Amino acid sequence: MDILKVSTKSNPNSVAGAIAGILKENKAVELQSIGAGAVNQAVKAIAIARGFVAPTGINLVCVPAFVDVDINEEKRTAIKFIVKTIE
């Protein structure tokens, strides 16, 4: 499964385009965010992506969860969003 890392500075429209593009080839994509601002950008991107794919009859389901990631040899807890398509 492809993993998109979303930061506070990520453009939600760009991330949404990436989500929609990946979902055309695969049935799922994972977004990872650390911090409130990054989670906010990820949620906005998921909502925008839903608007991109909805006219084609595809709906999205999002499953949030925690995941531990290593950044500079330091363990951090991130929020991951598994986005899947349903028809």
N, C-alpha and C positions, 0 to 999 in steps of 0.2 A: 504494500500500500504506500502511495506517495505521501510524504510528510511536508507540509508547508509550515514554516516558522514565521509567526506574526509578531511584530513588535509594535510599540506605541507609535512609531513613525510610519508604519505600513499604511499605504493608501487602500482603503476598503474596496474601492472600485477595481483596483488592480488585482487584489487578492481574490475578489469575486470572479473576475475573468479567469484567473488561474484555476479556481475551483470548478467553474463551468467547463473549462477545457479538459481538465482531468476527468471529470465525471462523464464526458462524452466517450472516453476511451475505457475508463474503469467504472466500477459501480460504487467506489468509495474513495475518500481522501481523508487524511488526518491533518488537523491544524493544531499547532502547539503554541501556547502563549504563556509568558511569565509576567505577572503583574497586572494590576487592574486596567491600566491603559491599553495594554496589549490584548487583554481579554475583550475589552470594549470594541477594539478594532476588528477582532475576529468575529464577534457576534454580528457586527454591522455587515461584514463581508459575507457571512452566511445568508443573511436576510437579502442582500443585494443579489447574490448568486441564485437564490430561489426565484427572484424576479426574472433573472436571465433565462432559466430553464423551464419555468412554468408554462409559457406559451406553447412549448413543444409537448405538453402533457406529462412532464416529469415533475414529481414532487420530491422534496428533500426531507430527510429525517436526520436529526442531530443528536448524538449521544455524548454528553460531557463526562469527563473522568479526570482523575489525577494521574500524573506520570512523573517519575524521577528522571531528570536529565543531568548530564555532566557538562558543566561549563567551566573551562579553565581548571580542570581537575577538582571541581567543587560540585557537590550534589545540590541541585535545586529542584523544587517541586513546581511543575508546570500544570496548566490546565490543558487537556487535549480534548478536541472536538472531533469525533468521528462523524463524518457527513456521508450519508448513503442516499442512493436514489430509490424511489419506489414509483411504480407506474400504475 
